[in-house]
Amino acid sequence: MTQTTIFRIITTLGLLGTFLYKLVTDTSSIYLSIIQVIFLVMLWVVLVVDRYKNTRSKSYLKWDLILVGVSAVLLIAIIALFR
């Protein structure tokens, strides 16, 4: 297994764990939502790095990282809005 595969598994399990904890305990903590966004952004970055390793295209890397950054800011803004 490569490092990206291991990291992808860890972030997916972390995201799933926080989701299940939120579902089981029926809590809506802002901190738990922020942790979920952090795990999701980490997963996206791992996927971007994995894609870069396969394509070696810096233009794809640049646009993918911009997309991840914009999506992260939007998710944080949505969480702050519905708080």
Phi and psi in degrees as a GROMACS rama.xvg file:
@    title "Ramachandran Plot"
@    xaxis  label "Phi"
@    yaxis  label "Psi"
@TYPE xy
-87.2205  169.914  THR-2
-65.3823  -36.4922  GLN-3
-66.7971  -36.0629  THR-4
-65.9929  -44.1286  THR-5
-63.3734  -44.7381  ILE-6
-65.1233  -36.9557  PHE-7
-63.9288  -40.5447  ARG-8
-65.5245  -43.4466  ILE-9
-63.5996  -45.5074  ILE-10
-67.9855  -36.3635  THR-11
-65.3433  -42.8664  THR-12
-66.767  -36.8815  LEU-13
-64.2965  -43.0436  GLY-14
-65.1617  -43.0336  LEU-15
-65.2528  -39.5789  LEU-16
-63.4061  -43.0251  GLY-17
-68.0899  -35.7869  THR-18
-65.4057  -45.0375  PHE-19
-65.5851  -38.8448  LEU-20
-62.2346  -41.1846  TYR-21
-65.8227  -37.6096  LYS-22
-71.1313  -43.6592  LEU-23
-71.9827  -43.9157  VAL-24
-86.6733  -9.7967  THR-25
56.8234  46.3284  ASP-26
-107.819  155.54  THR-27
-133.077  59.584  SER-28
-77.5542  140.307  SER-29
-66.4514  -33.8223  ILE-30
-68.0951  -36.6659  TYR-31
-66.2866  -38.7733  LEU-32
-65.8393  -38.6191  SER-33
-66.2411  -39.4292  ILE-34
-62.9475  -38.8751  ILE-35
-64.5042  -40.4312  GLN-36
-65.0526  -39.266  VAL-37
-63.1596  -44.7035  ILE-38
-62.779  -39.12  PHE-39
-66.3469  -42.4765  LEU-40
-65.7481  -39.1171  VAL-41
-61.4455  -41.0697  MET-42
-63.9477  -42.3143  LEU-43
-62.3635  -41.2918  TRP-44
-64.7506  -39.4074  VAL-45
-62.6006  -41.743  VAL-46
-65.3466  -37.2306  LEU-47
-65.1905  -43.7985  VAL-48
-64.9324  -40.1022  VAL-49
-63.2704  -40.806  ASP-50
-65.5943  -38.7031  ARG-51
-65.2657  -37.8204  TYR-52
-63.564  -32.623  LYS-53
-81.6138  -36.8772  ASN-54
-100.111  -27.2693  THR-55
57.5374  30.8229  ARG-56
-103.99  117.14  SER-57
-73.1086  -26.6574  LYS-58
-69.2952  -40.7069  SER-59
-62.2727  -42.4394  TYR-60
-60.1243  -45.0477  LEU-61
-62.1367  -48.6578  LYS-62
-70.2754  -34.6272  TRP-63
-65.4116  -41.8991  ASP-64
-67.7485  -35.6866  LEU-65
-63.3742  -43.4215  ILE-66
-62.3664  -41.8213  LEU-67
-64.0996  -43.2487  VAL-68
-63.8207  -44.951  GLY-69
-65.1211  -41.6423  VAL-70
-64.2472  -39.3422  SER-71
-64.6307  -43.3143  ALA-72
-64.3194  -40.6873  VAL-73
-64.6416  -41.6883  LEU-74
-63.4276  -42.2142  LEU-75
-66.0312  -38.023  ILE-76
-66.5019  -39.5387  ALA-77
-65.5612  -42.6113  ILE-78
-62.3682  -42.8775  ILE-79
-67.083  -32.6451  ALA-80
-70.2789  -40.2311  LEU-81
-91.9391  11.3424  PHE-82
